[in-house]
Structure formats: C-alpha cells, structure tokens
Amino acid sequence: MADEEDSLSQFDISKEETDKLVSEVIRFILFKFHQSSGTPIKREDLTQIVTKNYRQRNLATHVINEAKKKLSNVFGYDLKELQRARASSTGQSRLPQSQSSVDSKSYVLVSELPLEVFKKHVVDETTSPVTGFTFVVLAIVQLAGGKIPEGMPLLVSYNDLCYDFDVMFYAKC
C-alpha cells in the first residue's frame, strides 16, 4: 500500500483518478479484444487514453501495469507485451534495417485458464462442428457480397468440407 502511494505521489494524481484511468484502459482492452480477437492492441492507443487529460511522464506505464494486474486478478487474462519492429516514417531507406526501424510495442490478451478447465467449461465439443459449419456458410455469403441468389447453390459438395451431414455434422469423412 505504501509503494502504491509513493508511486502515485510522483505523478501528482489521486488514487481515484488512477483507478478511473485503469478502468478506462481495461474497458478499451476488453472491447478491442472482443471486437477483433487476436489482433494486437497498440501501446500508442493505450497511451492516448492516459495522455488525453494527463501529461505526466511514465503515468501511462504505471496505468498499463496496474491494468495488467487487474486484468489478471479480476478477469483471468494475462496482458502479454509484444515487441515488433516497424519501418520508420522518416523516409530514410538507405539506412541499415536495424537503424531504420522503430520499436513498436503492442499487447495481446491471453487466458490464464488451465487447458483442462478451458476444455471442460468453455469449449463445447457437441456444438463446435455446427458452429464451424455456420461460420463457413457465413463466410461464403460474405464473400458473395452479402447476398446469395435463390437459384445459386450455396455449396457445391458437402464432402469438400469433410463432414457427413447425414449424421448431423459429427462424423468426419
């Protein structure tokens, strides 16, 4: 508790304000994760949430670290940091690759559930094939521009999908 108060005093910000910032960052992370699961979340986006009202140096780092702890303790997610090199926007293409790239940090959410618990309570093996088939059909409709004309066959051959649909999608070819 004393460490937390010391870290807050260096930013000249109250605990309530910090908690609000942490909540905003967590909300953004969870919505972004739900919106596009698996897509990395840029550190720049998280930093903008903090710096739109506060200009203290290293406050964003402190808030992101607190958000990591809360995501782990409350939601069971680990916020993993990825470090990727990206091309510099200075336009100096003659520099070696190591000098012309800028490090770009991003994050991904990873479930902390043990695999056995995940399989038992999250994955439903009885509906997974039907869900998979539904996504295939939706993808075909999406690729066709959102509409399938009435006379156009949706799928040429069910066997191409390696399922025997006479047995309710469960018997693989």
C-alpha positions as CSV (number, residue, x, y, z in Angstrom):
1,M,0.0,0.0,0.0
2,A,2.9,2.4,0.8
3,D,4.5,1.6,-2.5
4,E,1.3,2.4,-4.4
5,E,1.0,5.8,-2.5
6,D,4.7,6.6,-3.3
7,S,4.2,5.8,-7.0
8,L,1.0,8.0,-7.1
9,S,2.7,10.9,-5.3
10,Q,5.4,11.1,-8.1
11,F,2.6,11.6,-10.6
12,D,0.6,14.1,-8.5
13,I,-2.6,12.3,-9.2
14,S,-5.2,10.8,-6.7
15,K,-6.0,7.2,-6.3
16,E,-9.5,7.8,-7.6
17,E,-8.1,9.4,-10.8
18,T,-5.7,6.5,-11.3
19,D,-8.4,3.9,-10.7
20,K,-10.6,5.7,-13.3
21,L,-7.7,5.7,-15.8
22,V,-7.0,2.0,-15.2
23,S,-10.7,1.2,-15.7
24,E,-10.8,3.2,-19.0
25,V,-7.7,1.3,-20.2
26,I,-9.2,-2.1,-19.2
27,R,-12.5,-1.2,-20.8
28,F,-10.7,-0.3,-24.1
29,I,-8.6,-3.5,-24.0
30,L,-11.7,-5.7,-23.4
31,F,-13.8,-4.0,-26.1
32,K,-10.9,-4.2,-28.6
33,F,-10.3,-7.9,-27.7
34,H,-14.0,-8.6,-28.2
35,Q,-14.2,-6.6,-31.4
36,S,-11.2,-8.3,-33.1
37,S,-10.0,-11.2,-31.1
38,G,-6.3,-12.0,-31.5
39,T,-5.4,-8.6,-33.0
40,P,-2.7,-6.9,-31.1
41,I,-3.6,-3.7,-29.2
42,K,-1.1,-0.9,-29.8
43,R,0.6,0.7,-26.8
44,E,0.0,4.0,-28.6
45,D,-3.7,3.6,-28.3
46,L,-3.5,2.8,-24.6
47,T,-1.1,5.7,-24.0
48,Q,-3.6,8.1,-25.7
49,I,-6.3,7.2,-23.2
50,V,-4.0,8.3,-20.4
51,T,-2.4,11.3,-22.0
52,K,-5.6,13.0,-23.3
53,N,-6.0,14.5,-19.8
54,Y,-2.7,14.0,-18.1
55,R,0.9,14.9,-19.3
56,Q,2.9,13.3,-16.5
57,R,5.9,11.3,-17.7
58,N,5.6,7.5,-17.2
59,L,2.0,7.8,-16.0
60,A,0.9,5.7,-19.0
61,T,3.4,2.9,-18.0
62,H,2.1,2.9,-14.4
63,V,-1.6,2.8,-15.5
64,I,-0.9,0.0,-18.0
65,N,0.9,-2.0,-15.3
66,E,-2.0,-1.6,-12.9
67,A,-4.4,-2.6,-15.7
68,K,-2.3,-5.8,-16.2
69,K,-2.6,-6.7,-12.5
70,K,-6.4,-6.0,-12.5
71,L,-6.9,-8.0,-15.8
72,S,-5.2,-10.9,-14.2
73,N,-6.8,-10.8,-10.8
74,V,-10.4,-9.9,-11.9
75,F,-10.8,-11.3,-15.4
76,G,-8.2,-14.1,-15.6
77,Y,-6.4,-12.6,-18.6
78,D,-2.7,-12.0,-19.0
79,L,-1.8,-8.9,-21.0
80,K,1.3,-10.1,-22.9
81,E,3.6,-7.5,-24.4
82,L,4.8,-8.0,-27.9
83,Q,7.8,-6.1,-29.3
84,R,7.8,-5.7,-33.1
85,A,10.0,-3.6,-35.3
86,R,8.2,-1.4,-37.8
87,A,9.5,0.8,-40.6
88,S,10.5,4.3,-39.6
89,S,8.4,7.1,-41.1
90,T,11.4,9.4,-41.7
91,G,11.8,8.1,-45.2
92,Q,15.5,7.2,-44.8
93,S,15.5,4.0,-46.8
94,R,19.3,3.9,-47.2
95,L,20.0,3.2,-43.5
96,P,20.6,-0.4,-42.4
97,Q,17.5,-2.3,-41.3
98,S,18.5,-2.1,-37.6
99,Q,18.7,1.7,-37.8
100,S,15.6,2.3,-40.0
101,S,13.1,0.6,-37.7
102,V,11.4,1.9,-34.7
103,D,10.3,-0.5,-31.9
104,S,6.5,-0.7,-31.7
105,K,5.0,-2.2,-28.6
106,S,1.7,-3.9,-28.7
107,Y,-0.3,-6.3,-26.4
108,V,-2.4,-9.4,-26.7
109,L,-4.8,-10.9,-24.1
110,V,-4.1,-14.5,-23.2
111,S,-6.4,-16.5,-21.0
112,E,-4.9,-17.8,-17.7
113,L,-7.3,-20.7,-17.5
114,P,-5.6,-24.1,-17.4
115,L,-6.3,-26.1,-20.6
116,E,-8.3,-28.7,-18.8
117,V,-10.7,-26.1,-17.3
118,F,-10.9,-24.3,-20.6
119,K,-11.9,-27.5,-22.4
120,K,-14.3,-28.5,-19.7
121,H,-16.2,-25.2,-19.3
122,V,-15.6,-23.2,-22.5
123,V,-15.3,-25.5,-25.4
124,D,-18.4,-27.4,-26.2
125,E,-17.4,-30.4,-28.5
126,T,-21.1,-31.1,-29.3
127,T,-21.7,-27.7,-30.9
128,S,-18.3,-27.0,-32.3
129,P,-18.9,-28.7,-35.7
130,V,-22.2,-26.9,-36.2
131,T,-20.6,-23.6,-35.2
132,G,-17.7,-24.3,-37.7
133,F,-20.2,-25.1,-40.5
134,T,-22.1,-21.9,-39.7
135,F,-19.0,-19.8,-40.0
136,V,-18.2,-21.4,-43.4
137,V,-21.7,-20.6,-44.7
138,L,-21.5,-17.0,-43.3
139,A,-18.0,-16.6,-44.9
140,I,-19.4,-17.8,-48.3
141,V,-22.3,-15.3,-48.0
142,Q,-19.9,-12.5,-47.0
143,L,-17.6,-13.2,-50.0
144,A,-20.6,-13.2,-52.3
145,G,-21.3,-9.6,-51.3
146,G,-23.8,-10.3,-48.5
147,K,-26.4,-12.0,-50.8
148,I,-26.8,-15.4,-52.3
149,P,-29.3,-15.5,-55.2
150,E,-32.1,-18.1,-54.7
151,G,-31.1,-20.3,-57.6
152,M,-27.3,-20.3,-56.8
153,P,-26.1,-23.4,-55.0
154,L,-24.5,-22.4,-51.7
155,L,-22.1,-25.3,-51.5
156,V,-21.1,-27.5,-54.5
157,S,-20.2,-30.5,-52.4
158,Y,-20.6,-31.2,-48.7
159,N,-17.9,-33.8,-49.0
160,D,-15.4,-31.0,-49.6
161,L,-15.9,-29.9,-46.0
162,C,-15.1,-33.4,-44.8
163,Y,-18.3,-33.9,-42.8
164,D,-21.0,-36.4,-43.3
165,F,-24.1,-34.2,-43.0
166,D,-26.4,-37.2,-42.8
167,V,-25.1,-37.8,-39.3
168,M,-25.7,-34.3,-38.0
169,F,-22.2,-32.9,-38.8
170,Y,-20.4,-35.1,-36.3
171,A,-19.0,-38.0,-38.4
172,K,-15.8,-36.8,-40.1
173,C,-15.0,-38.2,-43.6
